[in-house]
Amino acid sequence: MSTRLSAAERRAAIAGAARDIALDDGLGAITMRAVGARAGIAPGLVLHYEAGMDEVVAAAFAGIVRAELDEVRGLELAPLLDTLLDGSRSVVTLIWVQAWALAPGNPALAERVREEMDAWHGMLRAAVEQHGAAEPDAVAAQILGMIDGLNAHALVRWGSERERRALMGRAVEGMLGLAPGSLA
């Protein structure tokens, strides 16, 4: 005999199923049918508990990238760059790339992408402020763009991890006026 779940438990199961689908197969694979199957419910029940599939996709994206941010928040700048560029986060990088591609057709996802980019920018701003950045917003924005770009390069194995990390280190040292090699 199965146990009846509360609405909150059912929403959590749906969210977990969507997250797992995104990590396994990508954001585009999050469908009502796939979420229902993964959560062990009829596909139609997904929309009984959720406002729409756009919101389910957006929430899965936000949960994945916020977990990564929470994991790296508080690292010093050099270890932060090492961690973000070491190639171990390619699944999350792919989630970002997919979100940027899907967001124009999914307003809920677009809003969550902007929110998460703002959160990452804020974390990077705090990290560069510790180094006395003259324009911390601009430096944080530049670093964020470089991390995204270099990690996208890593998805297709363009350049080596070592080359990407060295490039990032030199650029950030230059923006912060640090001695060459200080972020190596």
Phi and psi in degrees as a GROMACS rama.xvg file:
@    title "Ramachandran Plot"
@    xaxis  label "Phi"
@    yaxis  label "Psi"
@TYPE xy
-85.2269  152.17  SER-2
-90.6178  134.808  THR-3
-77.3427  129.62  ARG-4
-91.7967  148.693  LEU-5
-71.381  166.551  SER-6
-59.2578  -40.6444  ALA-7
-65.1312  -41.3101  ALA-8
-66.0446  -39.0323  GLU-9
-66.0743  -42.0053  ARG-10
-61.8814  -39.8344  ARG-11
-64.9108  -38.8449  ALA-12
-65.7921  -40.1151  ALA-13
-64.41  -45.7778  ILE-14
-61.7274  -43.2583  ALA-15
-64.073  -39.9477  GLY-16
-64.184  -45.1122  ALA-17
-62.5502  -42.18  ALA-18
-60.7909  -47.1898  ARG-19
-62.8928  -40.8678  ASP-20
-61.6475  -45.5737  ILE-21
-58.8968  -46.1192  ALA-22
-68.1971  -34.1843  LEU-23
-81.9404  -42.8195  ASP-24
-128.474  -3.95919  ASP-25
101.047  160.638  GLY-26
-61.1326  -35.191  LEU-27
-65.9732  -17.4515  GLY-28
-85.7905  -4.58727  ALA-29
-79.0299  98.5199  ILE-30
-120.818  164.499  THR-31
-59.0737  -43.4644  MET-32
-64.1195  -46.1595  ARG-33
-66.0089  -41.7795  ALA-34
-66.2637  -43.9605  VAL-35
-58.8095  -46.2183  GLY-36
-61.5917  -44.7105  ALA-37
-68.9445  -34.4943  ARG-38
-85.2341  -8.66045  ALA-39
76.3881  31.6618  GLY-40
-131.233  164.804  ILE-41
-64.2183  139.427  ALA-42
-52.148  -39.3034  PRO-43
-62.5047  -25.7774  GLY-44
-69.6433  -21.8251  LEU-45
-57.2375  -46.9222  VAL-46
-80.4786  -9.41176  LEU-47
-71.3582  -34.1518  HIS-48
-97.6655  -19.0743  TYR-49
-122.457  153.987  GLU-50
-70.1253  -27.9572  ALA-51
173.66  164.989  GLY-52
-68.899  -30.3719  MET-53
-57.9926  -42.0096  ASP-54
-69.3641  -35.6408  GLU-55
-63.6546  -44.4199  VAL-56
-63.1317  -45.9087  VAL-57
-60.9728  -42.6431  ALA-58
-67.4005  -38.3168  ALA-59
-62.7348  -46.9949  ALA-60
-55.65  -53.1583  PHE-61
-60.9715  -40.0495  ALA-62
-62.8096  -40.8209  GLY-63
-67.6786  -49.5949  ILE-64
-75.9637  -27.9945  VAL-65
-69.9655  -35.7539  ARG-66
-62.1219  -40.1871  ALA-67
-64.6448  -44.5737  GLU-68
-59.6488  -45.471  LEU-69
-60.8478  -34.0219  ASP-70
-68.1041  -36.8456  GLU-71
-99.7162  -11.3929  VAL-72
-57.4586  134.93  ARG-73
95.0638  -9.57419  GLY-74
-70.0227  147.112  LEU-75
-65.1469  162.377  GLU-76
-59.0672  -49.5261  LEU-77
-62.2957  -49.8043  ALA-78
-64.0477  -31.1152  PRO-79
-62.5231  -48.136  LEU-80
-62.8679  -41.8394  LEU-81
-57.5768  -48.4512  ASP-82
-63.6874  -42.39  THR-83
-76.4017  -19.796  LEU-84
-113.826  10.5986  LEU-85
-83.2101  0.54486  ASP-86
86.745  -4.6293  GLY-87
-81.7172  -6.52299  SER-88
-113.778  29.5882  ARG-89
-63.989  -30.8063  SER-90
-64.1104  -42.8942  VAL-91
-70.3947  -37.151  VAL-92
-58.4328  -44.3634  THR-93
-63.3006  -37.2175  LEU-94
-61.6116  -43.4374  ILE-95
-60.0128  -48.9569  TRP-96
-59.9895  -44.4067  VAL-97
-63.6787  -39.8148  GLN-98
-62.6203  -42.9651  ALA-99
-62.3227  -37.025  TRP-100
-72.4588  -37.5767  ALA-101
-84.7491  -23.1347  LEU-102
-58.4794  -36.8782  ALA-103
-58.3892  -26.98  PRO-104
-100.086  2.36796  GLY-105
-137.034  91.8456  ASN-106
-57.2851  -35.4185  PRO-107
-64.2808  -41.5813  ALA-108
-67.2359  -42.4057  LEU-109
-57.4863  -42.5112  ALA-110
-63.5752  -42.4732  GLU-111
-68.4123  -36.0666  ARG-112
-61.529  -45.9399  VAL-113
-62.0943  -42.7363  ARG-114
-60.9872  -44.5677  GLU-115
-70.8234  -36.1571  GLU-116
-63.0613  -40.1478  MET-117
-61.8723  -41.4038  ASP-118
-64.507  -42.791  ALA-119
-64.8972  -41.1508  TRP-120
-59.7764  -43.8281  HIS-121
-61.9684  -40.8767  GLY-122
-64.4957  -43.437  MET-123
-67.516  -37.0538  LEU-124
-59.0816  -46.0275  ARG-125
-60.7814  -39.1091  ALA-126
-66.1552  -41.4539  ALA-127
-78.5772  -25.2625  VAL-128
-62.8791  -29.9331  GLU-129
-65.779  -17.8596  GLN-130
-103.901  12.5883  HIS-131
70.2395  33.8719  GLY-132
-58.4773  131.748  ALA-133
-66.6226  -38.4147  ALA-134
-127.376  76.9963  GLU-135
-60.7885  -34.3689  PRO-136
-64.7935  -45.6318  ASP-137
-66.1494  -42.0806  ALA-138
-65.809  -43.5495  VAL-139
-62.1133  -41.6496  ALA-140
-63.1949  -42.046  ALA-141
-64.5971  -43.5874  GLN-142
-63.8883  -42.9545  ILE-143
-59.9237  -45.1691  LEU-144
-63.0726  -38.4958  GLY-145
-68.9797  -40.6996  MET-146
-60.3068  -47.9929  ILE-147
-60.5201  -46.0869  ASP-148
-65.364  -46.3316  GLY-149
-66.4667  -36.3913  LEU-150
-70.6962  -33.1141  ASN-151
-64.2077  -39.2064  ALA-152
-59.809  -39.8355  HIS-153
-63.8641  -31.0257  ALA-154
-59.3981  -31.5243  LEU-155
-105.941  11.9647  VAL-156
57.714  42.3201  ARG-157
-91.5411  112.478  TRP-158
78.259  167.153  GLY-159
-96.2694  162.935  SER-160
-56.927  -43.9765  GLU-161
-61.4092  -43.4769  ARG-162
-64.7057  -42.8061  GLU-163
-63.9704  -42.4475  ARG-164
-67.4828  -39.8702  ARG-165
-65.2492  -42.7243  ALA-166
-59.2272  -45.95  LEU-167
-62.858  -45.036  MET-168
-58.8855  -47.1821  GLY-169
-62.6521  -42.3075  ARG-170
-65.9705  -44.4776  ALA-171
-68.2331  -39.9424  VAL-172
-58.5517  -42.9443  GLU-173
-63.923  -43.9236  GLY-174
-65.7296  -31.9349  MET-175
-95.731  -2.4479  LEU-176
68.6795  29.896  GLY-177
-89.9849  157.653  LEU-178
-63.8902  140.469  ALA-179
-55.2555  134.255  PRO-180
88.1542  -6.37879  GLY-181
-70.6874  -21.443  SER-182
-105.731  13.4639  LEU-183
